[in-house]
Amino acid sequence: MPAPAVPVIDLRARRDAVAAQLAAAAASWGFFQVTGHGIAPALVAQTQATARAFFASDPALKQAVSRTLDNPFGYYDRELTKNLRDRKEIFDFSPRGETPWPPGMPALQPALQAFADACHALALELVELLCEGLALAPASLAAHFVPGHSSFLRLNHYPTEDLPLPADAPPPSPFGISHHTDAGALTVLLQDQVPGLQVQHDDAWLDVSPVPGALTINVGDMLQVWSNDRYVAPLHRVRASTDRARLSIAWFLNPGYDSVIEPLPGLLSSDATAHFRPLPWQEFRGLRALGDYGDYGEEVQISDYRQ
């Protein structure tokens, strides 16, 4: 019997049908792929080409725009997941102006900004549909993202060989990225055609095979809290690249830093109490980002806020 596959949902279908399909996928998988998303193929191709040009540039140029403990945006090649070094390099872009930009690459910022804008609009639409799938008003979560949010765009490059790093660098993971959940609300992921992403489903690790023209979506920790466990933030990981380098680009939809996350009142009743105590997003995001940057002990999880 073939392994089950992550659902693929066409967003051009009737709205109530789409909302129901998204809700079912978010509840059972926490992962789905969407077609008919409206992001132009030309914008996708331009963003991928610009990202590849950055990662192919001189190592000194990339290191010159490295992120720091005080500024989590820019280039980094030693990010940790589960206190093991990922086998990848990244560039994080913040639309709020905190990103250092490499000289001599004027196309990078406008390309990333255009793609981030398109992903943000899509992510907000998906959140509205997922609220409808819970029989809630579409705008139930809007106040957490408008007028301010803390979302960001990440370029991921998985080379076929380990990056040259100092001897005192953290130990490498056997994976491109070790198993984890995403901290925020929702992730919009553009995969290239090189497989590697896997999700844990029914206690098995299954490939999230790229679908041409589709974007891959997964539920984050905050949406699991808001939904009071109706939706699940799934464990996922990326296999290390061996024969072909892999590129992916992720938009992490995150609430505003002043947001306090707790189960939505419309999902609570005498028979359904809140599974989580109020969770300050800035506190949670800060602790998670600290663990990504260095080994500062056990990584914070939403289970720490269960009640």
GUPA-440450 format. One line per field, with one value per residue: residue in one letter; x negated, y, z negated of N, C-alpha, C in turn; residue number from 1. Coordinates in nm, 3 decimals, decimal comma. Each point is the difference from the previous one (the first is absolute). Layout:
type A/...;
npx X/...;
npy Y/...;
npz Z/...;
capx X/...;
capy Y/...;
capz Z/...;
cpx X/...;
cpy Y/...;
cpz Z/...;
seq NUM/...;
This chain:
type M/P/A/P/A/V/P/V/I/D/L/R/A/R/R/D/A/V/A/A/Q/L/A/A/A/A/A/S/W/G/F/F/Q/V/T/G/H/G/I/A/P/A/L/V/A/Q/T/Q/A/T/A/R/A/F/F/A/S/D/P/A/L/K/Q/A/V/S/R/T/L/D/N/P/F/G/Y/Y/D/R/E/L/T/K/N/L/R/D/R/K/E/I/F/D/F/S/P/R/G/E/T/P/W/P/P/G/M/P/A/L/Q/P/A/L/Q/A/F/A/D/A/C/H/A/L/A/L/E/L/V/E/L/L/C/E/G/L/A/L/A/P/A/S/L/A/A/H/F/V/P/G/H/S/S/F/L/R/L/N/H/Y/P/T/E/D/L/P/L/P/A/D/A/P/P/P/S/P/F/G/I/S/H/H/T/D/A/G/A/L/T/V/L/L/Q/D/Q/V/P/G/L/Q/V/Q/H/D/D/A/W/L/D/V/S/P/V/P/G/A/L/T/I/N/V/G/D/M/L/Q/V/W/S/N/D/R/Y/V/A/P/L/H/R/V/R/A/S/T/D/R/A/R/L/S/I/A/W/F/L/N/P/G/Y/D/S/V/I/E/P/L/P/G/L/L/S/S/D/A/T/A/H/F/R/P/L/P/W/Q/E/F/R/G/L/R/A/L/G/D/Y/G/D/Y/G/E/E/V/Q/I/S/D/Y/R/Q;
npx -0,085/0,025/-0,105/0,072/0,066/-0,083/0,112/0,054/0,011/0,098/-0,065/0,009/0,011/0,126/0,019/0,126/-0,014/-0,063/0,085/0,094/-0,052/-0,018/0,120/0,045/-0,068/0,039/0,115/-0,009/-0,045/0,065/0,004/-0,015/0,031/-0,025/0,096/-0,005/-0,123/-0,015/-0,104/-0,038/-0,001/0,016/0,083/0,056/-0,009/0,043/0,086/0,028/0,000/0,066/0,076/0,006/0,019/0,082/0,055/-0,003/0,028/-0,098/-0,060/-0,100/0,064/0,024/-0,123/-0,018/0,102/-0,088/0,092/0,050/-0,048/-0,042/-0,041/0,118/-0,027/-0,001/-0,129/0,013/-0,107/0,044/0,116/0,058/0,027/0,069/-0,061/0,041/-0,118/0,088/0,024/-0,006/0,025/0,019/0,101/0,013/0,118/-0,014/0,131/-0,049/-0,089/-0,003/0,017/-0,120/-0,030/-0,036/-0,113/0,036/0,108/0,019/-0,001/-0,082/-0,012/0,010/-0,082/-0,071/-0,001/-0,012/-0,089/-0,062/0,022/-0,035/-0,102/-0,024/0,034/-0,072/-0,099/0,026/0,008/-0,109/-0,049/0,051/-0,046/-0,114/0,022/0,035/-0,109/-0,017/0,075/-0,111/0,010/-0,004/0,043/0,025/-0,099/0,079/0,048/-0,037/0,048/0,106/-0,072/-0,041/-0,111/-0,046/0,070/-0,058/-0,090/-0,009/-0,123/0,026/-0,129/0,027/-0,127/-0,068/-0,080/-0,052/0,052/-0,106/-0,016/-0,015/-0,110/0,023/0,037/0,130/0,023/-0,024/0,118/0,054/0,080/0,065/0,116/-0,032/0,069/0,108/0,061/0,081/-0,068/0,016/0,073/-0,066/-0,044/-0,042/-0,016/-0,100/0,030/-0,127/-0,050/-0,089/0,036/0,061/0,107/0,011/0,117/0,015/0,051/0,086/-0,092/0,020/-0,122/0,075/-0,037/-0,034/0,038/-0,093/0,104/-0,026/-0,042/-0,020/0,061/-0,097/0,103/-0,045/0,074/-0,001/-0,089/-0,004/0,011/-0,090/-0,065/0,007/-0,028/-0,072/-0,104/0,094/-0,093/-0,085/-0,096/-0,026/-0,054/-0,105/-0,065/-0,129/0,005/-0,118/-0,046/0,003/0,094/0,102/-0,050/0,054/0,102/0,029/0,119/-0,009/0,130/-0,053/0,130/-0,038/0,058/0,064/-0,109/0,102/0,011/0,110/-0,056/0,128/0,058/0,052/0,063/0,015/-0,116/0,032/0,026/0,109/0,013/-0,047/-0,081/-0,064/-0,071/-0,004/-0,098/0,031/-0,036/-0,090/0,039/-0,022/0,050/0,102/0,021/-0,020/0,067/0,091/-0,005/-0,002/0,090/0,051/-0,032/0,030/-0,084/0,125/-0,012/0,094/0,043/0,050/0,109/0,107/-0,057/-0,096/0,097/-0,004/0,132;
npy -0,119/0,096/0,075/0,044/0,089/0,102/0,047/0,000/0,130/0,005/0,114/-0,041/-0,103/-0,042/0,121/-0,038/-0,049/0,111/0,076/-0,083/0,005/0,132/0,010/-0,085/0,065/0,118/-0,066/-0,060/0,095/0,116/-0,074/0,085/-0,030/0,122/-0,018/0,070/0,020/0,019/-0,065/0,102/-0,093/0,115/0,035/-0,119/0,000/0,125/-0,034/-0,112/0,065/0,097/-0,092/-0,069/0,118/0,027/-0,120/0,030/0,108/0,087/-0,097/0,080/0,006/-0,131/-0,029/0,092/-0,079/-0,056/-0,081/0,065/-0,012/0,123/-0,044/-0,062/0,109/-0,059/-0,017/-0,133/-0,063/0,041/0,010/0,000/-0,128/0,000/0,118/-0,031/0,019/0,083/-0,089/0,129/0,094/0,113/0,069/0,073/0,029/0,115/0,005/-0,007/-0,029/-0,120/-0,025/-0,055/0,085/-0,103/0,068/0,067/-0,012/0,102/-0,115/-0,024/0,122/0,061/-0,099/0,008/0,132/-0,011/-0,097/0,071/0,106/-0,074/-0,051/0,125/0,050/-0,096/0,020/0,130/-0,022/-0,075/0,094/0,089/-0,073/-0,008/0,130/0,020/-0,074/0,092/0,044/0,070/0,125/0,034/0,111/-0,120/-0,013/0,082/0,024/-0,125/0,035/0,073/0,115/-0,064/-0,055/-0,121/-0,008/-0,104/0,028/-0,130/0,021/-0,123/-0,022/-0,119/0,025/-0,055/0,097/-0,040/0,109/0,067/-0,058/0,088/-0,047/0,120/-0,015/0,023/-0,117/-0,058/0,028/-0,120/0,105/0,040/-0,036/-0,002/-0,098/0,070/0,089/0,070/0,104/0,053/0,075/0,034/-0,104/0,091/-0,117/0,058/-0,120/-0,031/-0,057/0,039/-0,126/-0,002/0,078/-0,023/-0,061/0,011/-0,115/-0,017/0,069/0,045/-0,002/0,097/-0,024/0,130/-0,083/0,075/0,081/-0,017/0,123/-0,092/0,051/-0,026/-0,036/0,056/-0,061/0,117/0,012/0,127/-0,051/-0,086/0,102/0,087/-0,111/0,016/-0,024/0,080/0,093/-0,070/0,046/-0,048/-0,107/0,069/-0,050/0,021/-0,094/-0,043/0,102/-0,093/-0,018/0,071/0,121/0,048/0,066/0,063/0,058/0,045/0,025/0,049/-0,030/0,111/-0,010/0,110/0,067/0,087/-0,095/-0,028/-0,119/-0,025/-0,112/-0,001/0,105/0,017/-0,050/0,087/-0,092/-0,033/-0,046/0,122/-0,033/0,111/-0,048/0,133/0,038/0,127/0,014/0,077/0,045/0,121/-0,045/-0,061/0,099/0,082/-0,085/-0,011/0,131/0,012/-0,099/0,073/0,105/-0,057/-0,080/0,040/-0,130/-0,062/-0,031/0,124/-0,054/-0,012/-0,119/0,093/0,030/-0,133/-0,010;
npz 0,000/0,092/-0,038/-0,102/0,073/-0,020/-0,054/0,122/-0,026/0,087/-0,020/0,126/-0,080/-0,017/-0,053/-0,016/0,123/0,041/-0,070/0,045/0,123/-0,012/-0,057/0,090/0,093/-0,050/-0,009/0,119/0,081/-0,005/0,109/0,100/0,126/0,050/0,090/0,113/-0,046/0,130/-0,050/0,074/0,096/0,066/-0,099/0,005/0,133/-0,002/-0,094/0,062/0,114/-0,062/-0,059/0,112/0,057/-0,101/-0,003/0,130/-0,071/-0,002/-0,067/0,036/0,118/-0,006/-0,040/0,094/0,035/-0,084/-0,045/-0,103/-0,121/0,033/0,120/-0,007/0,074/0,121/0,030/0,008/-0,047/-0,120/0,064/-0,119/0,008/-0,115/-0,005/0,124/0,060/0,057/0,096/-0,025/0,090/-0,067/0,049/-0,111/0,055/-0,065/0,022/-0,122/0,095/-0,060/0,130/-0,022/0,096/0,078/0,005/0,106/-0,081/0,085/0,068/-0,102/-0,049/0,120/0,037/-0,111/0,014/0,132/-0,018/-0,094/0,076/0,106/-0,068/-0,042/0,118/0,056/-0,087/0,012/0,131/-0,011/-0,079/0,085/0,100/-0,069/-0,021/0,127/0,018/-0,095/0,102/0,022/-0,041/0,131/-0,060/-0,048/0,090/0,069/-0,121/0,016/0,119/-0,037/-0,009/-0,110/0,050/-0,030/0,110/0,061/0,095/0,027/0,045/0,042/-0,021/0,056/-0,026/0,099/-0,036/-0,116/-0,054/0,046/-0,118/-0,098/-0,057/-0,055/0,128/-0,027/-0,059/0,118/0,049/-0,012/-0,033/0,110/-0,055/-0,129/-0,058/0,035/-0,075/0,081/-0,046/0,121/0,086/0,111/0,070/0,089/0,059/0,065/0,047/0,022/0,108/-0,092/-0,017/-0,115/0,015/-0,131/-0,016/-0,130/0,047/-0,101/-0,069/0,123/0,052/0,055/0,126/0,001/0,096/0,062/0,005/0,129/-0,024/-0,093/-0,105/-0,086/-0,073/-0,113/-0,088/-0,066/-0,097/0,044/0,122/-0,045/-0,059/0,102/0,068/-0,110/0,080/0,054/0,016/0,074/-0,078/0,121/-0,051/0,041/0,104/0,026/0,095/-0,037/0,072/0,095/0,093/-0,053/0,021/-0,111/0,056/-0,111/0,009/-0,125/0,002/-0,112/0,003/-0,058/-0,119/-0,035/-0,031/0,005/0,091/-0,063/0,012/0,024/-0,039/0,123/-0,052/0,131/-0,042/-0,098/-0,087/-0,063/0,124/0,028/-0,098/-0,036/0,102/0,023/-0,082/-0,025/0,127/-0,061/0,119/-0,047/-0,112/0,058/0,086/-0,104/-0,076/0,099/0,026/-0,132/-0,003/0,099/-0,072/-0,114/-0,064/-0,024/0,017/-0,067/0,122/-0,007/-0,056/0,082/-0,009/0,001/0,086/0,004/-0,015;
capx 0,085/-0,084/0,009/0,092/-0,065/0,049/0,110/-0,021/0,128/0,011/0,067/0,098/0,130/0,097/-0,064/0,035/-0,066/-0,142/-0,015/0,015/-0,118/-0,114/0,018/-0,025/-0,144/-0,069/0,029/-0,054/-0,140/-0,073/-0,070/0,073/-0,054/0,107/-0,011/0,093/-0,028/-0,006/-0,135/-0,038/-0,120/-0,117/-0,050/-0,063/-0,127/-0,092/-0,043/-0,092/-0,125/-0,070/-0,050/-0,114/-0,114/-0,057/-0,073/-0,117/-0,096/-0,122/0,028/-0,027/0,115/0,109/-0,035/0,005/0,138/0,043/0,082/-0,066/0,091/0,087/0,082/0,016/0,022/-0,120/-0,054/-0,050/-0,032/-0,018/0,124/0,021/0,131/-0,024/-0,140/-0,090/-0,014/0,064/-0,089/0,053/-0,026/0,125/0,004/0,129/0,036/0,109/0,056/0,003/-0,119/-0,113/-0,084/-0,120/0,001/-0,134/-0,026/-0,019/0,112/0,117/0,126/0,041/0,105/0,132/0,054/0,051/0,115/0,117/0,047/0,053/0,132/0,095/0,020/0,073/0,141/0,052/0,006/0,114/0,120/0,009/0,043/0,144/0,067/-0,013/0,097/0,130/0,006/0,033/0,130/-0,024/-0,004/-0,129/-0,094/-0,020/-0,141/-0,058/-0,063/-0,136/-0,088/0,022/-0,090/-0,139/-0,028/-0,145/-0,029/-0,126/-0,028/-0,127/-0,058/-0,073/-0,080/-0,056/-0,105/-0,027/-0,112/0,004/-0,067/-0,122/0,026/-0,105/0,003/0,084/0,141/0,082/-0,001/0,103/0,110/0,004/0,103/-0,010/0,056/0,056/0,144/0,041/0,121/-0,023/0,046/0,101/0,138/0,013/-0,117/0,020/-0,129/-0,027/-0,103/-0,040/0,042/-0,085/0,070/-0,076/0,089/0,078/0,091/0,040/0,145/0,031/-0,124/-0,093/-0,055/0,044/-0,050/0,091/-0,056/0,039/0,099/-0,028/0,093/0,067/-0,071/0,020/0,046/0,014/0,049/-0,100/0,038/0,101/0,131/0,045/0,052/0,126/0,105/0,018/-0,040/0,078/-0,102/-0,123/-0,129/-0,063/-0,144/-0,053/-0,144/-0,049/-0,114/-0,122/-0,021/-0,120/-0,039/0,044/0,030/0,143/0,035/0,139/0,023/0,112/0,058/0,052/0,101/-0,009/0,079/-0,073/-0,075/0,078/0,111/0,008/0,067/0,077/0,109/0,106/0,120/0,105/-0,025/0,006/0,132/-0,011/-0,054/-0,128/-0,076/-0,125/-0,111/-0,123/0,008/-0,043/-0,140/-0,048/-0,074/-0,137/-0,076/-0,018/-0,084/-0,135/-0,064/-0,024/-0,107/-0,124/-0,042/-0,047/-0,130/-0,103/0,046/0,035/0,083/0,114/0,079/0,135/0,106/0,131/0,035/-0,038/0,110/0,125/0,057;
capy 0,119/0,121/0,086/0,113/0,122/0,127/0,048/0,111/0,070/0,106/0,114/0,058/-0,065/0,078/0,039/-0,086/-0,129/0,019/0,013/-0,132/-0,080/0,051/-0,036/-0,144/-0,023/0,058/-0,082/-0,136/0,003/0,123/0,030/-0,016/0,079/0,075/0,048/0,110/0,097/0,134/0,057/-0,017/-0,081/0,086/0,047/-0,117/-0,027/0,111/-0,012/-0,113/0,035/0,097/-0,072/-0,084/0,089/0,038/-0,110/-0,031/0,111/-0,020/-0,020/0,122/0,090/-0,050/0,018/0,142/0,035/-0,103/0,041/0,001/-0,029/0,116/0,017/-0,136/-0,001/-0,005/-0,132/-0,085/-0,137/-0,084/-0,006/-0,124/-0,058/-0,104/0,017/-0,054/0,095/-0,036/-0,012/0,097/0,141/0,073/0,146/0,043/0,136/0,061/0,115/0,116/0,083/-0,037/-0,095/0,050/-0,040/-0,008/0,094/-0,061/-0,087/0,088/-0,068/-0,090/0,055/0,009/-0,133/-0,060/0,078/-0,033/-0,134/0,005/0,063/-0,096/-0,108/0,052/0,009/-0,137/-0,056/0,058/-0,062/-0,136/0,009/0,026/-0,123/-0,096/0,042/-0,043/-0,145/-0,025/0,064/0,131/0,110/0,002/0,098/-0,030/0,017/0,113/0,099/-0,045/0,024/0,134/0,052/-0,046/-0,141/-0,026/-0,102/0,019/-0,092/-0,072/-0,078/-0,118/-0,069/-0,124/-0,043/-0,144/-0,023/0,087/0,129/0,009/0,073/-0,017/-0,125/0,013/0,012/-0,107/-0,124/-0,001/-0,096/-0,090/0,048/0,139/0,060/-0,101/0,009/0,118/0,068/0,143/0,074/0,100/-0,036/-0,076/0,010/-0,016/-0,049/-0,028/-0,103/-0,031/-0,136/-0,098/-0,042/0,002/0,031/-0,112/0,030/-0,117/-0,021/-0,134/-0,059/-0,032/0,115/-0,007/0,107/0,102/0,010/0,125/-0,002/0,115/0,112/0,007/0,045/-0,090/0,075/-0,077/0,066/0,029/-0,017/0,096/-0,041/-0,112/0,056/0,070/-0,097/-0,087/-0,134/-0,049/-0,009/-0,052/0,043/-0,131/-0,018/-0,021/0,004/-0,001/-0,089/0,065/-0,013/-0,078/0,003/0,126/0,107/0,027/0,136/0,026/0,138/-0,010/0,117/-0,036/0,095/0,013/0,112/0,114/-0,034/0,024/-0,096/-0,106/-0,109/-0,093/-0,057/0,094/-0,020/-0,071/-0,145/-0,045/-0,019/-0,079/-0,131/0,019/0,101/0,040/-0,092/0,077/0,130/0,106/-0,013/0,123/-0,035/0,052/-0,088/-0,131/0,016/0,031/-0,121/-0,091/0,057/-0,017/-0,139/-0,016/0,066/-0,070/-0,103/0,062/-0,093/-0,061/0,093/0,023/-0,062/0,039/-0,089/0,069/0,091/-0,075/0,005;
capz 0,000/0,002/-0,118/0,020/0,050/-0,052/0,087/0,095/0,001/0,101/-0,064/0,091/-0,020/-0,078/-0,126/-0,113/0,021/-0,030/-0,145/-0,060/0,033/-0,076/-0,141/-0,015/0,016/-0,116/-0,118/0,008/0,043/-0,028/0,124/0,125/0,109/0,065/0,137/0,020/-0,107/0,056/0,007/0,141/0,025/0,027/-0,129/-0,061/0,068/-0,030/-0,139/-0,008/0,067/-0,083/-0,118/0,041/0,026/-0,129/-0,062/0,083/-0,007/-0,078/-0,143/-0,077/0,017/-0,083/-0,141/-0,033/-0,039/-0,094/-0,113/-0,130/-0,111/-0,017/0,120/0,053/0,144/0,081/0,035/-0,110/0,044/-0,118/-0,078/-0,073/-0,027/-0,102/-0,041/0,101/0,110/0,127/0,117/0,095/-0,024/0,011/-0,002/-0,051/0,038/-0,074/0,072/-0,090/0,017/-0,086/0,072/0,068/0,141/0,057/0,109/0,131/0,035/-0,014/0,032/-0,108/-0,086/0,063/0,031/-0,124/-0,046/0,083/-0,033/-0,136/0,005/0,057/-0,097/-0,116/0,037/0,006/-0,134/-0,070/0,057/-0,052/-0,139/0,001/0,039/-0,110/-0,102/0,048/-0,017/-0,140/-0,020/-0,060/0,095/0,071/-0,057/-0,143/-0,039/0,075/-0,088/-0,034/0,114/0,054/0,104/-0,006/-0,011/-0,010/0,102/0,074/0,111/-0,015/0,108/-0,048/0,101/-0,052/0,092/-0,001/-0,091/-0,116/0,013/-0,081/-0,123/-0,100/-0,075/-0,118/0,039/-0,060/0,079/0,104/-0,005/0,116/0,091/0,041/-0,121/-0,088/-0,020/-0,073/0,045/0,024/-0,117/0,026/0,031/0,123/0,087/0,144/0,046/0,140/0,019/0,137/0,035/-0,068/-0,121/-0,125/-0,111/-0,053/-0,110/-0,080/0,008/-0,051/-0,052/0,109/0,072/0,139/0,086/0,054/0,134/0,065/0,107/0,086/-0,008/-0,130/-0,119/-0,113/-0,117/-0,124/-0,122/-0,101/-0,141/-0,046/0,050/-0,082/-0,126/0,028/0,033/-0,117/0,045/0,115/0,104/-0,058/0,053/0,016/0,006/0,135/0,010/0,138/0,020/0,049/0,144/0,030/0,141/0,060/-0,094/-0,010/-0,038/-0,036/-0,045/-0,094/-0,066/-0,131/-0,045/-0,146/-0,054/-0,055/-0,121/-0,121/-0,007/-0,101/0,072/-0,082/0,079/0,037/-0,085/0,072/-0,002/-0,139/-0,059/-0,124/0,036/0,070/-0,071/0,065/-0,022/-0,018/-0,066/0,091/0,043/0,063/0,120/-0,001/-0,089/0,065/0,119/-0,044/-0,051/0,112/0,081/-0,074/0,020/0,138/0,016/-0,076/-0,091/-0,128/-0,075/0,068/0,080/-0,051/0,078/-0,051/-0,113/-0,124/-0,037/-0,021/-0,136;
cpx -0,089/0,020/0,100/-0,078/0,063/0,109/-0,046/0,136/-0,004/0,081/0,103/0,137/0,092/-0,052/0,034/-0,064/-0,149/-0,022/0,010/-0,121/-0,122/0,010/-0,029/-0,149/-0,078/0,021/-0,070/-0,149/-0,078/-0,079/0,098/-0,072/0,117/-0,039/0,103/-0,018/-0,019/-0,136/-0,059/-0,125/-0,124/-0,061/-0,071/-0,137/-0,102/-0,055/-0,100/-0,135/-0,082/-0,059/-0,121/-0,123/-0,064/-0,083/-0,123/-0,107/-0,117/0,033/-0,023/0,116/0,114/-0,031/0,009/0,139/0,057/0,088/-0,081/0,101/0,100/0,092/0,014/0,021/-0,132/-0,042/-0,042/-0,022/-0,019/0,125/0,018/0,148/-0,023/-0,148/-0,100/-0,001/0,066/-0,104/0,054/-0,057/0,129/-0,025/0,140/0,023/0,120/0,055/0,004/-0,132/-0,120/-0,104/-0,124/-0,005/-0,140/-0,019/-0,017/0,109/0,130/0,132/0,055/0,117/0,134/0,061/0,060/0,121/0,126/0,055/0,059/0,139/0,106/0,029/0,082/0,150/0,063/0,016/0,119/0,132/0,018/0,044/0,149/0,079/-0,006/0,089/0,141/0,017/0,028/0,136/-0,012/0,004/-0,136/-0,103/-0,032/-0,142/-0,063/-0,076/-0,142/-0,100/0,011/0,024/-0,141/-0,011/-0,152/-0,042/-0,133/-0,014/-0,136/-0,036/-0,080/-0,078/-0,066/-0,106/-0,023/-0,118/0,010/-0,077/-0,128/0,024/-0,115/0,016/0,092/0,147/0,079/0,001/0,112/0,108/-0,016/0,101/-0,033/0,054/0,059/0,150/0,035/0,142/-0,035/0,068/0,123/0,138/0,010/-0,127/0,041/-0,136/0,000/-0,113/-0,047/0,036/-0,091/0,070/-0,091/0,087/0,080/0,086/0,028/0,152/0,029/-0,126/-0,097/-0,049/0,030/-0,055/0,114/-0,053/0,044/0,099/-0,026/0,109/0,069/-0,091/0,037/0,030/-0,005/0,045/-0,116/0,055/0,112/0,139/0,051/0,056/0,134/0,114/0,027/-0,019/0,090/-0,092/-0,132/-0,122/-0,087/-0,152/-0,041/-0,151/-0,038/-0,120/-0,120/-0,013/-0,130/-0,042/0,041/0,026/0,149/0,021/0,147/0,009/0,127/0,042/0,063/0,097/0,002/0,085/-0,087/-0,065/0,080/0,118/-0,016/0,089/0,070/0,115/0,113/0,127/0,110/-0,015/0,013/0,145/-0,018/-0,059/-0,136/-0,075/-0,130/-0,111/-0,130/0,030/-0,050/-0,152/-0,043/-0,091/-0,144/-0,090/-0,031/-0,095/-0,144/-0,074/-0,030/-0,116/-0,135/-0,053/-0,047/-0,143/-0,112/0,063/0,023/0,094/0,119/0,086/0,141/0,103/0,135/0,046/-0,037/0,112/0,132/0,047/0,102;
cpy 0,124/0,084/0,113/0,125/0,123/0,054/0,117/0,064/0,114/0,115/0,066/-0,064/0,089/0,022/-0,092/-0,137/0,010/0,009/-0,136/-0,088/0,044/-0,040/-0,148/-0,030/0,053/-0,083/-0,135/-0,002/0,118/0,047/-0,013/0,083/0,067/0,036/0,112/0,111/0,142/0,066/-0,035/-0,086/0,083/0,053/-0,114/-0,024/0,108/-0,012/-0,115/0,033/0,097/-0,067/-0,086/0,086/0,043/-0,114/-0,041/0,108/-0,033/-0,018/0,125/0,098/-0,046/0,023/0,146/0,046/-0,106/0,059/-0,009/-0,035/0,114/0,023/-0,135/-0,008/0,010/-0,145/-0,077/-0,140/-0,095/-0,008/-0,138/-0,038/-0,119/-0,003/-0,071/0,095/-0,053/-0,009/0,091/0,137/0,075/0,148/0,040/0,147/0,045/0,117/0,126/0,077/-0,038/-0,085/0,067/-0,053/0,000/0,105/-0,076/-0,097/0,079/-0,069/-0,079/0,057/0,013/-0,135/-0,063/0,075/-0,036/-0,138/-0,004/0,061/-0,098/-0,113/0,047/0,008/-0,139/-0,058/0,055/-0,057/-0,142/-0,001/0,027/-0,127/-0,105/0,038/-0,042/-0,151/-0,043/0,059/0,132/0,107/0,004/0,090/-0,027/0,024/0,124/0,096/-0,039/0,032/0,141/0,093/-0,057/-0,150/-0,017/-0,109/0,029/-0,108/-0,063/-0,072/-0,114/-0,062/-0,120/-0,049/-0,150/-0,035/0,098/0,128/0,000/0,089/-0,021/-0,129/0,007/0,021/-0,114/-0,125/-0,001/-0,105/-0,100/0,045/0,142/0,090/-0,114/0,024/0,118/0,038/0,146/0,081/0,085/-0,054/-0,097/0,022/-0,026/-0,033/-0,023/-0,101/0,002/-0,146/-0,109/-0,042/0,005/0,024/-0,124/0,047/-0,129/-0,009/-0,144/-0,077/-0,044/0,129/-0,016/0,119/0,096/0,032/0,129/-0,024/0,122/0,107/0,017/0,064/-0,094/0,083/-0,091/0,088/0,022/-0,012/0,094/-0,035/-0,123/0,051/0,069/-0,098/-0,096/-0,147/-0,057/-0,019/-0,037/0,059/-0,125/0,004/-0,022/0,017/0,002/-0,093/0,080/-0,022/-0,073/0,013/0,129/0,103/0,032/0,144/0,003/0,141/0,000/0,138/-0,047/0,109/-0,001/0,117/0,117/-0,034/0,022/-0,098/-0,096/-0,109/-0,092/-0,056/0,100/-0,028/-0,079/-0,150/-0,058/-0,009/-0,077/-0,137/0,008/0,115/0,030/-0,097/0,072/0,124/0,107/-0,002/0,131/-0,034/0,050/-0,087/-0,132/0,011/0,029/-0,122/-0,098/0,050/-0,016/-0,141/-0,027/0,052/-0,076/-0,101/0,062/-0,088/-0,048/0,105/0,015/-0,060/0,048/-0,092/0,062/0,091/-0,075/0,014/-0,111;
cpz 0,000/-0,125/0,026/0,039/-0,064/0,094/0,089/0,023/0,101/-0,059/0,090/-0,013/-0,084/-0,142/-0,115/0,013/-0,032/-0,150/-0,068/0,027/-0,079/-0,147/-0,022/0,010/-0,120/-0,126/0,004/0,034/-0,058/0,120/0,116/0,106/0,071/0,142/0,017/-0,101/0,051/0,003/0,137/0,014/0,027/-0,129/-0,073/0,060/-0,031/-0,142/-0,016/0,064/-0,083/-0,124/0,036/0,026/-0,132/-0,060/0,080/-0,009/-0,092/-0,149/-0,084/0,010/-0,089/-0,149/-0,043/-0,040/-0,094/-0,110/-0,128/-0,109/-0,018/0,120/0,069/0,150/0,075/0,022/-0,125/0,051/-0,117/-0,085/-0,061/-0,001/-0,090/-0,040/0,091/0,118/0,127/0,111/0,112/-0,033/0,030/0,019/-0,041/0,032/-0,082/0,082/-0,085/-0,001/-0,083/0,072/0,057/0,143/0,058/0,110/0,132/0,041/-0,013/0,026/-0,118/-0,080/0,071/0,034/-0,125/-0,052/0,078/-0,035/-0,141/-0,002/0,051/-0,098/-0,120/0,030/0,005/-0,140/-0,078/0,052/-0,052/-0,146/-0,009/0,033/-0,111/-0,117/0,041/-0,016/-0,143/-0,036/-0,076/0,109/0,068/-0,064/-0,147/-0,048/0,060/-0,089/-0,039/0,111/0,059/-0,118/-0,002/-0,009/-0,005/0,099/0,068/0,106/-0,021/0,129/-0,061/0,116/-0,066/0,098/-0,010/-0,090/-0,116/0,025/-0,084/-0,122/-0,098/-0,079/-0,120/0,034/-0,063/0,087/0,103/-0,029/0,114/0,105/0,047/-0,109/-0,082/-0,021/-0,089/0,042/0,023/-0,109/0,027/0,030/0,117/0,082/0,144/0,059/0,150/0,007/0,146/0,026/-0,059/-0,129/-0,123/-0,121/-0,039/-0,116/-0,076/-0,001/-0,039/-0,035/0,110/0,063/0,148/0,077/0,036/0,139/0,067/0,113/0,087/-0,010/-0,133/-0,104/-0,115/-0,124/-0,122/-0,115/-0,095/-0,141/-0,042/0,050/-0,075/-0,132/0,024/0,024/-0,115/0,037/0,110/0,121/-0,065/0,071/0,012/-0,014/0,146/-0,003/0,148/0,007/0,049/0,150/0,026/0,146/0,070/-0,109/0,005/-0,047/-0,041/-0,056/-0,083/-0,049/-0,130/-0,044/-0,153/-0,047/-0,042/-0,132/-0,128/-0,014/-0,117/0,060/-0,099/0,083/0,024/-0,081/0,069/0,001/-0,140/-0,046/-0,130/0,028/0,068/-0,066/0,076/-0,036/-0,033/-0,083/0,096/0,024/0,065/0,120/-0,005/-0,088/0,070/0,118/-0,040/-0,050/0,112/0,086/-0,069/0,017/0,140/0,015/-0,072/-0,094/-0,137/-0,080/0,080/0,068/-0,056/0,097/-0,054/-0,112/-0,133/-0,050/-0,016/-0,144/-0,018;
seq 1/2/3/4/5/6/7/8/9/10/11/12/13/14/15/16/17/18/19/20/21/22/23/24/25/26/27/28/29/30/31/32/33/34/35/36/37/38/39/40/41/42/43/44/45/46/47/48/49/50/51/52/53/54/55/56/57/58/59/60/61/62/63/64/65/66/67/68/69/70/71/72/73/74/75/76/77/78/79/80/81/82/83/84/85/86/87/88/89/90/91/92/93/94/95/96/97/98/99/100/101/102/103/104/105/106/107/108/109/110/111/112/113/114/115/116/117/118/119/120/121/122/123/124/125/126/127/128/129/130/131/132/133/134/135/136/137/138/139/140/141/142/143/144/145/146/147/148/149/150/151/152/153/154/155/156/157/158/159/160/161/162/163/164/165/166/167/168/169/170/171/172/173/174/175/176/177/178/179/180/181/182/183/184/185/186/187/188/189/190/191/192/193/194/195/196/197/198/199/200/201/202/203/204/205/206/207/208/209/210/211/212/213/214/215/216/217/218/219/220/221/222/223/224/225/226/227/228/229/230/231/232/233/234/235/236/237/238/239/240/241/242/243/244/245/246/247/248/249/250/251/252/253/254/255/256/257/258/259/260/261/262/263/264/265/266/267/268/269/270/271/272/273/274/275/276/277/278/279/280/281/282/283/284/285/286/287/288/289/290/291/292/293/294/295/296/297/298/299/300/301/302/303/304/305/306/307;
